[in-house]
Amino acid sequence: MEALEELPVATLPKKKGDKITEHIPETDMPRIVIIGGGFAGIELVKQLSKEEVQIVMIDRRNHHTFIPLLYQVATAGLSPGDISSPLREFLQDNKNFHFRMARVIQIHADEKEVETNLGFLKYDMLVIATGASTNFFGNKELEKKAMKLRVMSDALELRTRLIENFEEALQYYDEEQDEIEKHMNVVIVGAGPTGVELAGAIGELRSHVLPKDYPELDFSKMNIHLIEGADRVLPPMSDKSGRKAAKYLEHFGVEVSLGKLVERYEDDIAYLNDGTQIKTKCLIWAAGVKGNVIKGLRDGAEDRGRILVDEFNRVKNHEYVYAIGDVSLQISDEHPKGLPQLAPVAIQQAENLGENIIRLQKDKELKPFKYVDKGSMATVGRNRAVVDAPMKISFGGFFGWFVWMFVHLFSIIGIRRKVLVFSNWVWNYFTYNRGNRLIINKDLDDL
Ligand SMILES: Cc1cc2nc3c(=O)[nH]c(=O)nc-3n(C[C@H](O)[C@H](O)[C@H](O)COP(=O)(O)OP(=O)(O)OC[C@H]3O[C@@H](n4cnc5c(N)ncnc54)[C@H](O)[C@@H]3O)c2cc1C
């Protein structure tokens, strides 16, 4: 899945316009190139599906993932196909839509073309919707050794590591408690929604699933640590939700450390800034994101690791280049630090841009983007979630969990996937089981 990322730039075709343009017809319609088939990219395709434009979507992967449920794949509750859809699915009813699985390496704004590992492609309008990736804030050591959760391959790698650690823990004698605990302990860095949801799900695994799988191990020795630099859990949500989530985490036996930072991770030991050392073979970094900014943009377009856009999502100092979703930085009086990197922002920006592209074609005035905050939520294990609804209404508990499930189920693409996720949830709920506890590791297949 990640193989394209490994391609050296030297393999780029020298002749302009091969490979990627094969089978993409030249037409009189404007060509809109969309980089990224995430929430923003696919919403824009939907908006423009009936318009007289040629759309070329480029993504390094061939599928869209419903990222908010990635942690459930990582903790064996769902399987990859339940929350991912092939991007070519969007092709089927639209003859003007073309998809290419490729990696965009550089933008050549003066020539109005993008450079990919499959060659160069001209555009009339370019939309950058490349999302964000995990930010290790320059700590190369952590980047190399910590687990992350951003794309499907991360979730599968994390699931494998989690389960493999228990298989390996069994290989040690009782006297080697240090080794056993190192394999059982989990450290999660960052108590934002991702860290909290992961901690809750791993807490549930420890309570209901792992002791049945590994009766030889003493699970009172397994510690789940959640480390947060801020002074409370769920910093982006309300105080009330943060307090509630902390209580729920306590219920699942998660040890929360606030106001602390993980500075180093060496020889299976996480070193905190207050001198604490935690032995673990599984450190999960959920402490920050940075925009996937593509090389080649003109000066002034990049700010704080994101692409600076105006109220119409036009990239600063560029013509016909737009950025939407996590990669964009849209500053307003209401949001002086930019909009949050959330799926609803990406979807709403795509909707507005789609409408504006239609307006542009009809020579109508453009509509500025206005974010409608419909609230945020996070779940903590079974039966518990916190919800910050509009008008400063916050609630949680079982009702919050029910709302969380309904909203997520409603948002997953396709009826088949909704049914799959729902049936998995019902099965997991009543059986206390996690059917996807599979170790998928290529090395194990070598003879
Ligand atoms: C674990 C986790 C949980 C989350 N939970 C929630 C939640 O509960 N609610 C919520 O609102 N938000 C949540 N988010 C945030 C949400 O997922 C993002 O805000 C959303 O995905 C942004 O959409 P996007 O289209 O901008 O980017 P993405 O969905 O990340 O899509 C970007 C696409 O661009 C492609 N791409 C990137 N670079 C290139 C390149 N150079 N060439 C070709 N293709 C490229 C990628 O392959 C990807 O398909 C969560 C994020 C994470 C990581």
Ligand as a Chemical Component Dictionary entry (heavy atoms), coordinates in Angstrom:
data_LIG
# 
_chem_comp.id                   LIG 
_chem_comp.type                 NON-POLYMER 
_chem_comp.pdbx_formal_charge   0 
_chem_comp.three_letter_code    LIG 
# 
loop_
_chem_comp_atom.comp_id 
_chem_comp_atom.atom_id 
_chem_comp_atom.alt_atom_id 
_chem_comp_atom.type_symbol 
_chem_comp_atom.charge 
_chem_comp_atom.model_Cartn_x 
_chem_comp_atom.model_Cartn_y 
_chem_comp_atom.model_Cartn_z 
_chem_comp_atom.pdbx_ordinal 
LIG C1  C1  C 0 -7.199  8.575  14.226 1  
LIG C2  C2  C 0 -7.996  9.769  13.798 2  
LIG C3  C3  C 0 -9.293  9.933  14.260 3  
LIG C4  C4  C 0 -10.050 11.014 13.841 4  
LIG N1  N1  N 0 -11.324 11.151 14.314 5  
LIG C5  C5  C 0 -12.079 12.169 13.888 6  
LIG C6  C6  C 0 -13.431 12.299 14.338 7  
LIG O1  O1  O 0 -13.921 11.496 15.148 8  
LIG N2  N2  N 0 -14.181 13.335 13.854 9  
LIG C7  C7  C 0 -13.661 14.236 12.960 10 
LIG O2  O2  O 0 -14.363 15.142 12.527 11 
LIG N3  N3  N 0 -12.386 14.145 12.533 12 
LIG C8  C8  C 0 -11.592 13.138 12.971 13 
LIG N4  N4  N 0 -10.297 13.042 12.523 14 
LIG C9  C9  C 0 -9.801  14.053 11.575 15 
LIG C10 C10 C 0 -10.297 13.735 10.161 16 
LIG O3  O3  O 0 -9.950  12.401 9.830  17 
LIG C11 C11 C 0 -9.680  14.716 9.171  18 
LIG O4  O4  O 0 -10.077 16.011 9.545  19 
LIG C12 C12 C 0 -10.144 14.433 7.750  20 
LIG O5  O5  O 0 -9.710  13.159 7.341  21 
LIG C13 C13 C 0 -9.614  15.504 6.790  22 
LIG O6  O6  O 0 -10.011 15.206 5.487  23 
LIG P1  P1  P 0 -9.054  15.575 4.255  24 
LIG O7  O7  O 0 -9.840  15.241 3.031  25 
LIG O8  O8  O 0 -8.559  16.956 4.416  26 
LIG O9  O9  O 0 -7.794  14.622 4.389  27 
LIG P2  P2  P 0 -7.675  13.039 4.415  28 
LIG O10 O10 O 0 -8.964  12.417 4.763  29 
LIG O11 O11 O 0 -6.495  12.737 5.271  30 
LIG O12 O12 O 0 -7.316  12.663 2.898  31 
LIG C14 C14 C 0 -6.150  13.069 2.281  32 
LIG C15 C15 C 0 -5.894  12.194 1.079  33 
LIG O13 O13 O 0 -4.814  12.747 0.325  34 
LIG C16 C16 C 0 -3.965  11.714 -0.129 35 
LIG N5  N5  N 0 -2.638  12.294 -0.356 36 
LIG C17 C17 C 0 -1.870  12.961 0.541  37 
LIG N6  N6  N 0 -0.725  13.389 -0.028 38 
LIG C18 C18 C 0 -0.768  12.967 -1.322 39 
LIG C19 C19 C 0 0.129   13.102 -2.419 40 
LIG N7  N7  N 0 1.270   13.761 -2.317 41 
LIG N8  N8  N 0 -0.222  12.545 -3.588 42 
LIG C20 C20 C 0 -1.371  11.865 -3.727 43 
LIG N9  N9  N 0 -2.264  11.726 -2.712 44 
LIG C21 C21 C 0 -1.965  12.270 -1.530 45 
LIG C22 C22 C 0 -4.010  10.678 0.981  46 
LIG O14 O14 O 0 -3.661  9.394  0.505  47 
LIG C23 C23 C 0 -5.462  10.775 1.443  48 
LIG O15 O15 O 0 -6.295  9.857  0.771  49 
LIG C24 C24 C 0 -9.505  11.974 12.946 50 
LIG C25 C25 C 0 -8.200  11.815 12.485 51 
LIG C26 C26 C 0 -7.436  10.727 12.919 52 
LIG C27 C27 C 0 -6.038  10.566 12.421 53 
# 
loop_
_chem_comp_bond.comp_id 
_chem_comp_bond.atom_id_1 
_chem_comp_bond.atom_id_2 
_chem_comp_bond.value_order 
_chem_comp_bond.pdbx_ordinal 
LIG C1  C2  SING 1  
LIG C2  C3  SING 2  
LIG C2  C26 DOUB 3  
LIG C3  C4  DOUB 4  
LIG C4  N1  SING 5  
LIG C4  C24 SING 6  
LIG N1  C5  DOUB 7  
LIG C5  C6  SING 8  
LIG C5  C8  SING 9  
LIG C6  O1  DOUB 10 
LIG C6  N2  SING 11 
LIG N2  C7  SING 12 
LIG C7  O2  DOUB 13 
LIG C7  N3  SING 14 
LIG N3  C8  DOUB 15 
LIG C8  N4  SING 16 
LIG N4  C9  SING 17 
LIG N4  C24 SING 18 
LIG C9  C10 SING 19 
LIG C10 O3  SING 20 
LIG C10 C11 SING 21 
LIG C11 O4  SING 22 
LIG C11 C12 SING 23 
LIG C12 O5  SING 24 
LIG C12 C13 SING 25 
LIG C13 O6  SING 26 
LIG O6  P1  SING 27 
LIG P1  O7  DOUB 28 
LIG P1  O8  SING 29 
LIG P1  O9  SING 30 
LIG O9  P2  SING 31 
LIG P2  O10 DOUB 32 
LIG P2  O11 SING 33 
LIG P2  O12 SING 34 
LIG O12 C14 SING 35 
LIG C14 C15 SING 36 
LIG C15 O13 SING 37 
LIG C15 C23 SING 38 
LIG O13 C16 SING 39 
LIG C16 N5  SING 40 
LIG C16 C22 SING 41 
LIG N5  C17 SING 42 
LIG N5  C21 SING 43 
LIG C17 N6  DOUB 44 
LIG N6  C18 SING 45 
LIG C18 C19 SING 46 
LIG C18 C21 DOUB 47 
LIG C19 N7  SING 48 
LIG C19 N8  DOUB 49 
LIG N8  C20 SING 50 
LIG C20 N9  DOUB 51 
LIG N9  C21 SING 52 
LIG C22 O14 SING 53 
LIG C22 C23 SING 54 
LIG C23 O15 SING 55 
LIG C24 C25 DOUB 56 
LIG C25 C26 SING 57 
LIG C26 C27 SING 58 
# 
